[in-house]
Amino acid sequence: MGVFIKEVEQKTNLTKKNIRYYEEAGLIKPKRDSENDYRIYSDSDIKTLKNIKILRELGVPIKEIKELNENKITLEKCMEDRIKKIKTEEEKLGRIQNICKEISKMSNDLKSSDVTKYFEEINILNKEGFTMRDVKTSHTKKIIGAVISSIIFATLFVFIGAVITYFQFTEVEKMPWIIYYFVMFIFIIPIISIGYNLIIRIKEINGGEEDEASKY
């Protein structure tokens, strides 16, 4: 007996978009309900998703996870590669730490300190995919952008609905009430949809894998 995607999200702490992406990558292949065509996830699918989540948190690329599933590489080899990469990251952190120590010995005034001498070294680290910038800042910007756009669209629907309501209650010639209620219902649906999609979008952004497909 399988479960639907909502329960899978709760069991794995993955977003729907993450799960769909892993399906498209061929990492899991849930069955379909014969009556409504909904995806049905087995205990094996859930276990696979949990495995994927652990490996992704350890920094294992999707490509390597696929190779693990296809027995093209062993788990031991995969972890050895991760350990090597972690050591490389530690070396980069050491370089950053040394730069910070050297800068700390300079004048407290940025304008009179030659911090630019580290420009090339920082550029090399960036090209190697290393940065100390807080990615949460970019997440915050994305969330603010999503909230603002949602507010704009929702406000537009509310404004049009308010105008229709104003004339309905102030004009002598009114549209039939049943039509008025139907029109209001039509306007409420997109407003609810905007709110729901905003919540989903925020979850995706905070999940950190909303651009997963572009990384591999």
C-alpha positions in Angstrom: 0.0 0.0 0.0 1.5 3.3 -1.1 1.0 6.9 -0.2 0.4 10.2 -2.1 3.0 12.9 -2.5 1.7 15.1 0.4 2.6 12.3 2.9 5.9 11.7 1.1 6.8 15.4 1.6 6.1 15.0 5.4 8.1 11.7 5.6 11.2 12.9 3.7 11.1 16.7 4.4 11.5 17.3 0.6 9.4 19.7 -1.4 7.1 18.5 -4.2 9.4 20.2 -6.7 12.4 18.3 -5.3 10.5 15.0 -5.6 9.3 15.7 -9.1 12.9 16.6 -10.1 14.2 13.3 -8.8 11.5 11.5 -10.7 12.4 13.3 -13.9 16.1 12.3 -13.2 14.9 8.7 -13.1 15.9 8.1 -9.5 12.5 7.0 -8.5 9.6 5.6 -10.5 6.3 5.7 -8.5 3.3 3.7 -9.8 0.1 5.4 -10.9 -3.3 4.9 -9.3 -5.5 3.2 -11.9 -8.6 5.2 -10.9 -7.3 8.8 -10.8 -3.7 8.5 -12.3 -2.2 10.0 -9.1 1.3 8.9 -8.2 1.6 6.2 -5.5 4.8 6.1 -3.6 6.0 2.8 -2.1 8.1 2.3 1.1 11.0 1.6 -1.3 10.4 5.0 -3.1 10.4 6.8 0.3 13.6 5.0 1.4 15.2 6.0 -1.9 14.2 9.6 -1.4 15.7 9.6 2.1 18.9 8.2 0.7 19.0 10.9 -1.9 18.4 13.6 0.7 21.3 12.3 2.8 23.7 12.0 -0.1 22.6 15.5 -1.4 23.3 17.0 2.0 26.8 15.4 1.8 27.3 17.2 -1.5 26.9 14.2 -3.8 25.8 15.3 -7.3 22.7 13.9 -8.9 24.9 12.3 -11.6 26.8 10.3 -9.0 23.6 9.2 -7.3 22.3 7.9 -10.6 25.6 6.0 -11.1 25.2 4.5 -7.6 21.7 3.4 -8.4 22.9 1.8 -11.7 25.9 0.1 -9.8 28.3 2.0 -12.0 30.2 3.2 -8.9 30.4 1.8 -5.4 29.3 3.7 -2.3 32.9 3.4 -1.0 34.2 5.1 -4.1 31.6 7.8 -3.9 32.4 8.6 -0.3 36.2 8.6 -1.0 35.5 11.2 -3.7 33.5 13.2 -1.2 36.3 13.0 1.4 38.8 14.3 -1.2 36.5 17.2 -2.1 35.9 18.0 1.6 39.7 18.1 2.1 40.0 20.5 -0.8 37.3 22.7 0.7 39.2 22.6 4.0 42.3 23.8 2.1 40.3 26.7 0.6 38.9 27.6 4.0 42.5 27.6 5.3 43.4 30.0 2.5 40.5 32.3 3.4 41.4 32.1 7.0 45.0 33.2 6.2 43.7 36.1 4.1 41.5 37.2 7.0 44.4 37.0 9.5 46.6 39.1 7.2 43.9 41.7 6.6 43.3 41.9 10.4 46.9 43.0 10.8 46.4 46.0 8.4 45.2 49.4 9.4 41.7 49.5 10.7 40.9 52.0 8.0 39.8 50.2 4.8 40.7 53.2 2.6 44.3 53.1 3.7 44.7 49.3 3.6 45.7 47.5 0.4 43.0 44.7 0.5 43.0 44.6 -3.3 46.3 42.5 -3.2 44.0 39.5 -2.5 41.8 40.2 -5.5 43.3 37.6 -7.8 43.3 34.9 -5.1 39.7 35.5 -4.3 38.8 35.4 -8.0 40.6 32.0 -8.3 38.6 30.7 -5.4 35.3 32.0 -7.0 36.2 30.2 -10.3 36.7 27.0 -8.3 33.1 27.5 -7.0 34.0 28.6 -3.5 32.4 31.6 -1.8 31.9 32.7 1.8 28.9 34.8 0.9 25.7 33.9 2.8 23.3 32.3 0.3 20.4 33.1 2.7 20.6 36.7 1.6 19.8 35.6 -2.0 16.9 33.5 -0.6 15.6 36.5 1.2 15.6 38.6 -2.0 13.8 35.8 -3.9 11.2 35.6 -1.1 10.7 39.4 -1.1 10.3 39.4 -4.9 7.8 36.6 -4.7 5.8 38.4 -2.0 5.8 41.7 -3.8 4.6 40.2 -7.1 1.9 38.2 -5.3 0.7 41.3 -3.5 0.6 43.2 -6.8 -1.5 40.6 -8.6 -3.8 40.0 -5.6 -4.3 43.8 -5.2 -5.4 44.0 -8.8 -8.1 41.4 -8.4 -9.2 42.9 -5.1 -9.4 46.4 -6.7 -11.5 45.1 -9.6 -13.8 43.2 -7.3 -14.1 46.3 -5.1 -15.1 48.5 -8.0 -17.7 46.0 -9.2 -19.1 45.8 -5.6 -19.2 49.5 -5.3 -21.4 49.9 -8.4 -23.5 46.9 -7.4 -24.5 48.6 -4.1 -24.7 52.2 -5.3 -26.2 52.1 -8.8 -29.9 51.9 -9.4 -29.6 49.4 -12.2 -27.8 46.4 -10.7 -26.7 43.1 -12.2 -28.7 40.1 -11.0 -27.4 39.1 -7.6 -26.7 35.5 -8.7 -24.4 36.9 -11.4 -22.7 39.3 -8.9 -22.0 36.4 -6.5 -20.7 34.3 -9.4 -18.3 37.1 -10.5 -17.1 37.6 -7.0 -16.4 33.8 -6.7 -14.4 34.0 -10.0 -12.3 36.7 -8.5 -11.7 34.9 -5.2 -10.3 31.8 -6.8 -7.2 33.5 -8.3 -6.6 35.4 -5.0 -6.6 32.1 -3.1 -4.4 30.5 -5.8 -1.9 33.4 -5.5 -1.7 32.9 -1.8 -1.3 29.2 -2.1 1.4 29.4 -4.8 3.3 32.0 -2.7 3.5 29.6 0.2 4.7 26.8 -2.1 7.3 29.2 -3.7 8.6 30.2 -0.3 9.0 26.6 0.7 10.9 25.9 -2.5 13.2 28.8 -1.9 13.9 27.8 1.7 14.4 24.2 0.5 17.5 25.4 -1.3 17.0 23.2 -4.4 14.6 25.3 -6.4 17.2 25.6 -9.2 18.3 22.0 -8.9 18.0 21.2 -12.6 20.4 24.0 -13.5 23.2 22.7 -11.3 23.7 19.4 -13.1 
